[in-house]
Amino acid sequence: MNNFFLLLFFQTDPVDALTALCTVTVSTVSSVQLMKSVNEECPNITTIYSLGRSSKGKEILAMIISSNPTEHEIGEPELRFTAGLHGNEAVGREMILLLMQYLCKEYKDRNPRAQRLVEGIRIHLVPSLNPDGQEEAFEAVSGSELSSWTTGHFTNEGFDIFQNFPDLNSILWDAEDKGMCILHEILILCIAVETRAIISWMKSYPFVLGANFQGGERIVAYPYDKEDDRGRSAGYHYAEPEDEPRVIADESLFRWLAVSYASTHLSMTNNHHRSCHGDTAGGGIGIINRAKWKPVTGSMNDFSYLHTNCFELSIFLGCDKFPHQSELAYEWEKNREAMLTFMEQVHRGIRGIVKDQQGNPIANATISIEGINHDVTTAPTGDYWRLLNPGEYRVTARAEGFSPVTKLCVVGYESGATACSFNLAKSNWDRIKQVRLCHCEQGL
């Protein structure tokens, strides 16, 4: 039987967590049990909640790790790691379960870096977005180490969750070409039960940064994931093509985020590692634009960027989607520093609060960066985060009924986001309407 093992950090008290290996069988049930054990060990910094249920009724569970896990703290960014979009890709799930244990133990041991992460970020960890597929793949592999490569890849209803999101790219690109503005309203038609739950979850929390772990390759892929099918791209290539696909507005930032993971992974940028399929994906630097490589329509990453504030990438952890237990300790060793470094990037850029002149927070205000055609909006508590590379930026805050305000905000190379808050005054037209309303009420 191809059992998996996890680092059960709580059973011993070693300095090096890799010495605390214990073999367990990671089915859906044991994954849940492990999450509960972490919650019991660190109840003050963890909580477990459900995104919803799969088509077979299994709960899609997440864990929050933060100094105040049960509520959003004003000014604290929220980050997500997800895995198991494809149930037969097990490494990402194991890395997330290990990360839960690592942060719990290291925080209790007063590791300064772990304390900064837990106290400065609200971290959401979802080990399996496709629990039905996970169970199917686990049962198949338990019977034979040579089971079907695709068993458990799709949901019970046959959907590939990663590319099951509404396609907003074409709508946006058409609007850009015509110089039009678009409203981010979406039609949710033929999508999986799991995808619906994920979309609702994406919109329920003010996520800033995210990554989904996948398998079958060793590379970090950043959006856009969709190829411009109106003739702007010459197809996907492993080398840089002469005809570039549609470039995402924040490409330089996405490339940095991808590099932050790939360069700190122990083997992702090794030139002697060729693609799992023969070519050298990404030219040996460990990152690639998905549209140039293996374009897909309706991806989770494109949807996240175009419909929410969250910048999301795909991290492919290796050729073997369901490796032998003897390889898992090394997988953790390769990915641990990369995961921690990536999480720290959530503090890159600017952050602030948008208020009115009475000091009340303004929800859903728009934050625009001059020269970058991608806005973010404030959370219900009025706070926002905008990931940016170092530089000087003219930043404008707008809200309905208020006059816009623009200021210069400087992002430095030191760690920590630059504070860039706004106080908005009621617009003249809005004040006129209020005066008219007041006179009408007096007349009555």
C-alpha positions as CSV (number, residue, x, y, z in Angstrom):
1,M,0.0,0.0,0.0
2,N,1.3,3.4,-0.9
3,N,0.8,5.2,2.4
4,F,1.8,8.8,3.0
5,F,3.6,10.1,6.0
6,L,3.3,13.4,7.6
7,L,5.5,15.3,10.0
8,L,3.6,15.0,13.3
9,F,5.5,17.7,15.1
10,F,3.5,17.3,18.3
11,Q,4.6,13.8,19.1
12,T,8.1,14.7,19.9
13,D,10.0,17.9,20.5
14,P,12.9,17.9,18.1
15,V,14.9,20.9,16.9
16,D,14.8,19.6,13.4
17,A,11.2,18.8,12.5
18,L,12.3,16.2,9.9
19,T,13.3,13.9,12.7
20,A,9.7,13.7,13.9
21,L,8.4,11.6,11.0
22,C,5.5,9.3,11.6
23,T,3.7,7.2,9.0
24,V,-0.1,7.8,8.6
25,T,-2.6,7.0,5.9
26,V,-3.8,10.2,4.4
27,S,-7.4,9.7,3.3
28,T,-10.0,12.4,3.5
29,V,-10.9,11.2,7.0
30,S,-7.3,11.3,8.3
31,S,-6.7,14.7,6.7
32,V,-9.6,16.1,8.7
33,Q,-8.4,14.4,11.9
34,L,-4.9,15.9,11.4
35,M,-6.5,19.4,11.0
36,K,-8.4,18.9,14.2
37,S,-5.3,17.8,16.0
38,V,-3.5,21.0,15.0
39,N,-6.5,23.0,16.1
40,E,-6.5,21.2,19.5
41,E,-2.7,21.8,19.9
42,C,-2.9,25.5,19.0
43,P,-6.5,26.7,19.7
44,N,-5.6,30.3,20.2
45,I,-4.2,30.8,16.7
46,T,-6.3,28.3,14.6
47,T,-9.8,27.8,13.6
48,I,-11.5,25.3,11.1
49,Y,-14.3,26.3,8.8
50,S,-16.1,24.9,5.7
51,L,-16.2,26.4,2.2
52,G,-19.2,24.2,1.4
53,R,-19.7,20.6,0.2
54,S,-18.7,18.6,-2.7
55,S,-21.1,16.9,-5.1
56,K,-21.0,13.8,-2.9
57,G,-21.6,15.8,0.3
58,K,-18.0,15.9,1.6
59,E,-17.1,19.1,3.4
60,I,-14.3,21.3,1.8
61,L,-12.5,22.3,5.0
62,A,-10.1,25.2,5.6
63,M,-7.9,26.2,8.5
64,I,-7.1,29.8,9.4
65,I,-3.9,30.4,11.2
66,S,-3.6,33.9,12.7
67,S,-3.2,35.6,16.1
68,N,-6.9,36.4,15.9
69,P,-8.2,33.6,13.6
70,T,-11.9,34.1,14.0
71,E,-12.2,37.7,12.6
72,H,-10.6,40.0,10.1
73,E,-8.3,42.6,11.8
74,I,-8.2,46.0,10.1
75,G,-4.9,46.4,8.3
76,E,-4.0,42.7,8.3
77,P,-3.8,41.1,4.8
78,E,-5.3,37.7,4.1
79,L,-3.5,35.0,2.2
80,R,-4.6,31.6,0.9
81,F,-2.8,28.3,-0.1
82,T,-5.0,25.7,-1.7
83,A,-4.4,22.2,-3.1
84,G,-6.3,19.2,-4.3
85,L,-8.0,20.9,-7.2
86,H,-7.2,17.6,-8.9
87,G,-7.6,14.8,-6.4
88,N,-4.8,12.7,-7.8
89,E,-2.2,15.4,-7.1
90,A,-1.2,14.6,-3.5
91,V,2.0,16.6,-2.9
92,G,0.4,20.0,-2.5
93,R,-2.1,18.6,0.0
94,E,0.7,17.1,2.1
95,M,2.7,20.4,2.0
96,I,-0.3,22.3,3.3
97,L,-0.9,19.8,6.1
98,L,2.7,20.0,7.0
99,L,2.7,23.8,6.9
100,M,-0.2,23.8,9.4
101,Q,1.8,21.7,11.8
102,Y,5.0,23.6,11.3
103,L,3.4,27.1,12.0
104,C,1.6,25.7,15.1
105,K,4.8,24.2,16.5
106,E,7.2,27.0,15.6
107,Y,4.8,29.7,16.9
108,K,4.6,27.8,20.2
109,D,8.4,27.5,20.3
110,R,8.6,31.3,19.8
111,N,10.3,31.1,16.4
112,P,10.5,34.9,15.4
113,R,9.7,34.3,11.8
114,A,6.7,32.1,12.5
115,Q,5.5,34.7,15.0
116,R,5.7,37.4,12.4
117,L,3.8,35.4,9.9
118,V,1.1,34.3,12.3
119,E,0.7,37.8,13.9
120,G,0.9,39.7,10.6
121,I,-1.2,37.7,8.2
122,R,-4.5,35.9,8.3
123,I,-3.5,32.6,6.6
124,H,-6.1,30.3,5.0
125,L,-5.0,26.8,4.2
126,V,-7.2,24.4,2.2
127,P,-5.6,21.0,1.7
128,S,-8.3,19.6,-0.6
129,L,-10.7,21.5,-2.9
130,N,-11.8,18.3,-4.5
131,P,-12.4,15.8,-1.6
132,D,-14.3,13.4,-3.9
133,G,-11.4,13.1,-6.3
134,Q,-9.0,12.8,-3.4
135,E,-10.9,9.8,-2.0
136,E,-11.1,8.2,-5.4
137,A,-7.4,8.6,-6.1
138,F,-6.5,7.3,-2.6
139,E,-8.6,4.2,-3.0
140,A,-7.1,3.5,-6.4
141,V,-3.5,4.0,-5.3
142,S,-4.0,2.0,-2.2
143,G,-4.8,-1.0,-4.4
144,S,-1.9,-0.5,-6.8
145,E,1.1,1.8,-7.2
146,L,0.5,1.6,-11.0
147,S,-3.1,2.9,-10.9
148,S,-4.5,5.2,-13.6
149,W,-2.7,8.5,-13.9
150,T,-6.0,10.4,-14.1
151,T,-8.0,8.6,-11.4
152,G,-9.4,11.3,-9.1
153,H,-8.3,14.2,-11.3
154,F,-11.9,15.4,-11.9
155,T,-14.8,16.0,-9.6
156,N,-17.4,13.3,-9.2
157,E,-19.5,15.1,-11.9
158,G,-16.5,15.2,-14.3
159,F,-15.3,18.8,-13.9
160,D,-11.7,20.0,-13.9
161,I,-12.1,22.6,-11.1
162,F,-9.1,24.7,-12.0
163,Q,-10.5,25.5,-15.5
164,N,-14.1,25.6,-14.5
165,F,-14.5,29.3,-13.7
166,P,-16.4,31.9,-15.7
167,D,-14.3,33.2,-18.6
168,L,-13.9,36.9,-17.9
169,N,-10.8,37.4,-20.1
170,S,-12.6,37.8,-23.4
171,I,-15.1,40.2,-21.9
172,L,-12.3,42.4,-20.5
173,W,-10.1,42.3,-23.6
174,D,-13.0,43.3,-25.9
175,A,-13.8,46.2,-23.5
176,E,-10.2,47.3,-23.5
177,D,-10.0,47.2,-27.3
178,K,-13.2,49.3,-27.5
179,G,-12.2,51.7,-24.7
180,M,-15.2,50.7,-22.6
181,C,-15.6,50.1,-18.9
182,I,-17.1,46.8,-17.7
183,L,-19.0,45.8,-14.6
184,H,-17.7,42.7,-12.8
185,E,-21.0,40.9,-12.7
186,I,-20.8,37.3,-13.7
187,L,-23.1,34.6,-14.9
188,I,-22.6,31.3,-13.1
189,L,-24.0,28.7,-15.4
190,C,-22.5,25.3,-16.0
191,I,-20.0,25.1,-13.2
192,A,-19.3,22.4,-10.6
193,V,-20.7,22.5,-7.1
194,E,-17.2,22.8,-5.8
195,T,-16.4,25.8,-8.1
196,R,-19.5,27.6,-6.8
197,A,-18.3,27.1,-3.3
198,I,-14.8,28.4,-4.1
199,I,-16.2,31.5,-5.9
200,S,-18.4,32.3,-2.9
201,W,-15.4,31.8,-0.6
202,M,-13.2,34.1,-2.8
203,K,-15.7,36.9,-2.4
204,S,-16.2,36.4,1.3
205,Y,-12.7,37.3,2.4
206,P,-10.4,40.2,1.5
207,F,-7.7,37.9,0.0
208,V,-4.6,39.7,-1.2
209,L,-2.3,36.9,-2.4
210,G,-2.8,33.2,-3.1
211,A,-1.3,30.1,-4.7
212,N,-2.8,26.8,-5.7
213,F,-0.5,23.7,-5.6
214,Q,-0.7,21.3,-8.5
215,G,1.4,18.5,-10.0
216,G,2.7,17.0,-13.2
217,E,5.5,19.6,-13.7
218,R,8.1,21.5,-11.7
219,I,7.4,25.2,-12.3
220,V,5.5,28.3,-11.1
221,A,3.0,29.6,-13.7
222,Y,1.5,33.1,-13.5
223,P,-1.4,34.6,-15.4
224,Y,-2.9,35.3,-17.8
225,D,-3.6,31.6,-18.2
226,K,-5.9,32.1,-21.2
227,E,-4.5,32.5,-24.7
228,D,-6.0,35.5,-26.6
229,D,-8.0,33.5,-29.2
230,R,-8.6,36.6,-31.2
231,G,-5.2,36.4,-32.9
232,R,-2.9,38.1,-30.4
233,S,-1.0,35.0,-29.5
234,A,0.8,32.5,-31.7
235,G,0.0,29.6,-29.5
236,Y,1.9,28.1,-26.5
237,H,5.6,27.5,-26.6
238,Y,8.1,26.3,-24.0
239,A,10.6,29.0,-25.2
240,E,9.7,32.7,-25.4
241,P,7.6,33.2,-28.6
242,E,8.1,36.2,-30.9
243,D,4.3,37.0,-30.8
244,E,3.6,37.7,-27.2
245,P,0.2,36.7,-25.6
246,R,-1.9,39.4,-24.0
247,V,0.2,40.8,-21.2
248,I,-1.4,41.0,-17.7
249,A,-1.3,44.6,-16.3
250,D,0.8,43.4,-13.3
251,E,3.2,41.2,-15.2
252,S,6.3,42.5,-13.5
253,L,4.8,41.9,-10.1
254,F,3.5,38.4,-11.0
255,R,7.0,37.5,-12.3
256,W,8.5,38.7,-9.0
257,L,6.0,36.6,-7.0
258,A,6.8,33.6,-9.1
259,V,10.5,34.1,-8.7
260,S,10.1,34.4,-5.0
261,Y,8.9,30.9,-4.8
262,A,10.9,29.2,-7.6
263,S,14.2,30.7,-6.5
264,T,13.9,29.6,-2.9
265,H,12.7,26.1,-3.8
266,L,15.6,23.7,-3.6
267,S,15.4,22.3,-7.2
268,M,12.9,24.3,-9.2
269,T,15.6,26.5,-10.9
270,N,18.2,23.8,-11.4
271,N,19.1,23.9,-15.1
272,H,19.8,20.2,-15.2
273,H,16.1,19.5,-14.4
274,R,14.2,19.4,-17.7
275,S,10.5,19.5,-18.1
276,C,8.5,16.4,-17.1
277,H,7.6,16.2,-20.8
278,G,11.1,16.6,-22.3
279,D,11.5,20.3,-22.9
280,T,12.8,22.9,-20.6
281,A,9.7,24.8,-19.5
282,G,10.4,28.4,-18.6
283,G,13.9,28.3,-19.9
284,G,15.3,26.8,-16.7
285,I,14.4,29.7,-14.4
286,G,11.5,27.9,-12.8
287,I,8.7,30.4,-13.9
288,I,6.5,30.8,-17.0
289,N,3.5,32.6,-18.2
290,R,0.7,30.0,-18.5
291,A,-0.7,31.4,-21.7
292,K,2.7,30.8,-23.4
293,W,3.1,27.4,-22.0
294,K,-0.2,25.4,-21.7
295,P,-3.1,27.9,-22.1
296,V,-6.4,27.2,-20.5
297,T,-9.7,29.0,-20.5
298,G,-11.7,29.8,-17.3
299,S,-8.9,29.3,-14.9
300,M,-9.0,30.0,-11.2
301,N,-6.0,32.4,-11.5
302,D,-7.5,34.6,-14.2
303,F,-10.9,34.7,-12.5
304,S,-9.2,35.6,-9.2
305,Y,-7.3,38.5,-10.8
306,L,-10.3,39.8,-12.9
307,H,-13.1,39.4,-10.3
308,T,-11.4,39.8,-6.9
309,N,-8.5,41.7,-5.3
310,C,-6.4,38.5,-5.0
311,F,-3.3,37.8,-7.1
312,E,-3.1,34.1,-7.6
313,L,-0.5,31.8,-9.2
314,S,-0.2,28.0,-9.8
315,I,2.8,26.2,-8.3
316,F,3.5,22.8,-9.9
317,L,5.5,20.7,-7.4
318,G,6.9,17.9,-9.5
319,C,6.4,15.2,-12.1
320,D,5.1,12.5,-9.8
321,K,1.6,13.4,-8.7
322,F,1.3,10.7,-6.2
323,P,4.9,9.9,-5.0
324,H,6.0,7.1,-2.7
325,Q,6.1,7.9,1.0
326,S,9.9,7.7,1.1
327,E,10.0,10.9,-1.1
328,L,7.7,13.1,1.0
329,A,10.3,14.3,3.6
330,Y,12.5,15.6,0.8
331,E,9.5,17.3,-0.8
332,W,8.9,19.2,2.4
333,E,12.5,20.2,2.7
334,K,12.4,21.5,-0.9
335,N,9.2,23.5,-0.4
336,R,9.3,24.8,3.2
337,E,11.5,27.9,2.6
338,A,9.7,28.7,-0.6
339,M,6.3,28.6,1.0
340,L,7.4,30.9,3.9
341,T,9.1,33.3,1.5
342,F,6.1,33.5,-0.8
343,M,3.8,34.2,2.2
344,E,6.0,37.1,3.2
345,Q,5.4,38.8,-0.2
346,V,1.9,39.7,0.9
347,H,3.5,42.7,2.6
348,R,4.9,44.0,-0.6
349,G,3.3,47.2,-1.9
350,I,0.9,49.7,-0.3
351,R,-1.8,49.4,2.3
352,G,-4.2,51.8,4.0
353,I,-7.7,52.7,5.0
354,V,-10.2,54.9,3.2
355,K,-12.4,57.0,5.4
356,D,-14.8,59.9,5.1
357,Q,-14.2,63.2,6.9
358,Q,-16.0,61.9,10.0
359,G,-13.6,59.0,10.3
360,N,-16.1,56.3,9.1
361,P,-14.6,53.6,6.9
362,I,-15.7,53.5,3.3
363,A,-16.4,50.0,1.9
364,N,-15.9,49.1,-1.8
365,A,-13.9,52.3,-2.6
366,T,-11.7,51.9,-5.6
367,I,-7.9,52.1,-5.5
368,S,-6.3,52.9,-8.8
369,I,-2.6,53.1,-9.8
370,E,-1.6,55.4,-12.6
371,G,-0.2,53.4,-15.4
372,I,-1.5,50.1,-14.3
373,N,-4.9,49.1,-15.6
374,H,-6.0,47.1,-12.6
375,D,-7.9,48.4,-9.6
376,V,-8.6,46.9,-6.2
377,T,-11.4,47.8,-3.8
378,T,-11.6,48.3,0.0
379,A,-12.9,45.7,2.4
380,P,-16.1,46.3,4.4
381,T,-13.8,47.7,7.1
382,G,-12.4,50.3,4.7
383,D,-8.9,48.8,4.5
384,Y,-7.1,47.7,1.4
385,W,-3.8,46.2,0.2
386,R,-2.3,46.7,-3.3
387,L,0.7,44.5,-4.1
388,L,3.4,46.5,-6.0
389,N,7.0,46.4,-6.8
390,P,9.3,49.1,-5.4
391,G,8.8,52.5,-7.1
392,E,6.8,55.8,-6.9
393,Y,3.1,55.6,-7.7
394,R,0.3,58.0,-8.1
395,V,-2.6,56.4,-6.2
396,T,-6.2,57.5,-6.5
397,A,-9.0,56.6,-4.1
398,R,-12.6,56.9,-5.4
399,A,-16.0,56.2,-3.9
400,E,-19.6,56.9,-5.0
401,G,-20.7,60.2,-3.6
402,F,-17.2,61.4,-2.7
403,S,-14.6,63.5,-4.5
404,P,-11.5,61.4,-5.6
405,V,-8.2,62.0,-3.9
406,T,-4.8,61.3,-5.5
407,K,-1.5,61.1,-3.7
408,L,2.1,60.0,-4.3
409,C,3.0,56.8,-2.5
410,V,6.5,55.4,-2.5
411,V,7.2,51.6,-2.2
412,G,10.7,50.9,-0.9
413,Y,12.9,47.9,-0.9
414,E,12.7,47.3,2.8
415,S,10.2,44.8,4.2
416,G,6.7,45.9,5.0
417,A,4.0,47.6,2.9
418,T,3.9,51.4,2.7
419,A,1.0,53.1,4.5
420,C,-1.1,55.1,2.0
421,S,-4.5,56.0,3.6
422,F,-7.2,58.4,2.3
423,N,-9.8,60.7,3.7
424,L,-12.5,61.5,1.2
425,A,-14.9,64.5,1.2
426,K,-18.5,64.4,0.0
427,S,-18.7,65.6,-3.6
428,N,-20.3,68.9,-4.4
429,W,-23.2,67.2,-6.2
430,D,-23.8,64.8,-3.3
431,R,-23.9,67.8,-0.9
432,I,-26.4,69.6,-3.2
433,K,-28.6,66.5,-3.1
434,Q,-28.4,66.3,0.7
435,V,-29.4,70.0,1.0
436,R,-32.3,69.5,-1.4
437,L,-33.4,66.5,0.6
438,C,-33.2,68.5,3.8
439,H,-35.3,71.3,2.4
440,C,-37.9,68.8,1.1
441,E,-38.2,67.3,4.6
442,Q,-38.5,70.7,6.2
443,G,-41.3,71.6,3.7
444,L,-43.2,68.5,4.7
